[in-house]
């Protein structure tokens, strides 16, 4: 069985500490520290089995820093049905845990493969082929160099809409304003004077 059959993340029930078999183990031992050690070793078997993608024994799963004799721990875990006689997770329990996760992964991989093939076929039918920096290039499959148009003479230009002159601007035009800043003052003074004379 290949390493790829395993999982980096195990599917562990959140109610493990309240599992009836764990509770029965705690009642058998009547020692919190001993119970914690047993549960830790049982968890090590779970994690190692998920990592390998198969059932592994307590001897194989025990952490390298564990120095005590595993025999009594394995016997107690087996007595409560947490491990089988070989020191592995029981076959039926393993099947209920690992089987669905393995099947879901296989189905996901199959869907991903079908999706990738469908996408590749769609791109090919649209005239694309492998080769460009984005994975595909148009035409024969050779990488094409993008070009930038240099003749912009036919591009539409935007012009602001014409604005009607204000009454003041009309008066300035009629008064002979030539667009030079220095002529604004005299013309404005004359317009003001004319307006004062016309006032009733």
C-alpha positions in Angstrom: 0.0 0.0 0.0 1.5 3.4 -1.0 2.0 6.3 1.3 -0.6 8.2 -0.7 -3.2 5.9 0.8 -2.8 7.6 4.2 -4.1 11.0 5.4 -2.3 13.9 7.0 -5.3 14.6 9.1 -7.2 11.9 11.0 -11.0 11.8 11.3 -11.3 11.6 15.1 -14.7 11.8 16.9 -15.0 14.8 19.2 -16.7 12.6 21.8 -13.7 10.3 22.2 -13.2 11.1 25.8 -16.8 10.2 26.6 -16.8 7.0 24.5 -18.3 4.2 26.6 -15.2 2.0 26.1 -13.0 4.8 27.3 -15.3 5.4 30.3 -15.2 1.6 31.1 -11.4 1.7 30.9 -11.3 4.6 33.4 -13.5 2.7 35.8 -11.3 -0.4 35.4 -8.1 1.6 36.2 -9.4 4.0 38.8 -6.4 6.2 38.2 -6.6 9.4 36.2 -2.9 9.4 35.2 -3.1 5.8 34.1 -6.2 6.4 32.1 -4.6 9.4 30.4 -1.6 7.3 29.4 -3.9 4.6 27.9 -6.0 7.1 26.0 -2.8 8.8 24.7 -1.5 5.4 23.4 -4.8 4.6 21.9 -4.8 8.0 20.1 -1.3 7.3 18.9 -2.6 4.1 17.2 -5.4 6.1 15.6 -3.1 8.7 14.2 -0.5 6.3 13.0 -3.1 4.2 11.3 -4.6 7.2 9.5 -1.2 8.3 8.5 -0.3 4.9 7.0 -3.7 4.3 5.5 -3.9 0.9 7.2 -4.3 -0.5 10.7 -1.0 -0.4 12.6 -0.1 -2.1 15.9 0.4 -0.4 19.3 4.1 -1.4 19.1 4.4 0.4 15.7 2.5 3.5 16.8 4.0 4.2 20.2 5.9 7.5 20.3 9.7 7.2 20.3 9.8 8.9 23.7 7.6 6.2 25.3 9.9 4.2 27.5 7.5 2.0 29.6 6.5 -1.6 28.8 3.6 -1.5 26.3 2.3 -4.9 27.3 0.0 -3.9 30.2 -1.4 -1.0 28.3 -2.2 -3.0 25.3 -3.9 -5.7 27.4 -6.1 -3.1 29.1 -7.0 -1.4 25.7 -7.8 -4.9 24.3 -9.9 -5.9 27.3 -12.2 -2.9 26.7 -12.4 -3.5 22.9 -10.4 -0.4 21.9 -7.8 -2.6 20.3 -7.9 -6.1 19.0 -5.7 -9.0 19.9 -3.0 -7.8 17.5 -2.9 -4.4 19.1 -4.7 -2.8 16.2 -7.9 -0.9 15.8 -10.6 -3.5 15.3 -11.5 -4.2 11.7 -15.1 -3.2 11.9 -14.3 0.1 13.7 -11.6 0.9 11.2 -13.9 0.2 8.3 -16.5 2.6 9.7 -13.9 5.3 10.3 -11.5 5.1 7.4 -13.6 3.6 4.7 -16.0 6.6 4.1 -13.0 9.0 4.2 -11.1 6.9 1.7 -14.2 6.7 -0.6 -14.8 10.4 -0.4 -11.2 11.1 -1.4 -11.4 8.7 -4.3 -14.6 10.3 -5.5 -13.1 13.8 -5.2 -10.0 12.7 -7.2 -12.3 11.1 -9.9 -14.3 14.3 -10.2 -11.2 16.5 -10.4 -9.8 14.3 -13.1 -13.0 14.4 -15.1 -13.2 18.1 -14.6 -9.6 18.6 -15.8 -10.2 16.5 -18.9 -13.4 18.3 -19.7 -11.6 21.7 -19.4 -8.8 20.6 -21.6 -11.2 19.4 -24.3 -13.2 22.6 -24.1 -10.0 24.7 -24.6 -8.9 22.5 -27.5 -12.3 22.8 -29.2 -12.1 26.6 -28.8 -8.8 26.6 -30.7 -6.4 26.7 -27.8 -3.5 24.4 -27.2 -0.7 24.0 -24.6 2.2 26.3 -24.9 1.6 29.8 -23.6 2.7 31.2 -20.3 -0.9 30.8 -19.1 -1.0 27.1 -20.2 -2.5 27.6 -23.6 -1.9 29.7 -26.7 -4.1 30.2 -29.7 -3.5 28.5 -33.0 -0.8 25.8 -33.6 0.3 25.5 -30.0 3.4 27.7 -30.3 3.8 30.6 -28.0 2.6 33.9 -29.6 4.0 37.3 -28.8 1.3 39.8 -27.8 1.3 43.0 -29.9 0.2 46.5 -29.1 -1.4 48.6 -31.8 0.7 51.6 -32.8 -1.7 53.4 -35.1 -4.2 55.2 -32.9 -5.5 57.5 -35.6 -8.8 55.6 -35.9 -9.5 55.6 -32.2 -12.5 57.7 -31.3 -11.7 60.8 -29.3 -13.7 62.3 -26.5 -14.7 65.9 -26.6 -16.5 67.8 -23.9 -20.0 69.0 -24.9 -20.3 72.7 -25.9 -21.1 75.0 -23.0 -23.3 78.1 -23.4 -21.6 81.3 -22.5 -22.8 83.1 -19.3 -24.3 86.6 -19.6 -21.1 88.1 -18.2 -19.1 86.2 -20.8 -21.4 87.5 -23.5 -21.0 91.1 -22.2 -17.2 90.7 -22.1 -17.2 89.4 -25.7 -19.3 92.3 -26.9 -17.1 94.7 -25.1 -14.1 93.5 -27.0 -12.4 91.1 -24.6 -9.6 89.5 -26.4 -8.8 86.7 -23.9 -5.8 88.4 -22.4 -5.8 88.7 -18.6 -4.5 92.3 -18.6 -7.6 93.5 -20.6 -10.1 92.1 -18.1 -9.8 95.0 -15.6 -10.6 97.9 -17.9 -13.4 96.1 -19.7 -15.0 95.1 -16.4 -14.8 98.7 -15.1 -16.5 99.9 -18.2 -19.3 97.4 -18.0 -19.9 98.3 -14.3 -20.0 102.0 -15.2 -22.5 101.3 -18.0 -24.7 99.3 -15.7 -24.7 102.1 -13.1 -25.7 104.6 -15.7 -28.6 102.4 -16.9 -29.9 101.9 -13.4 -33.1 103.9 -12.9 
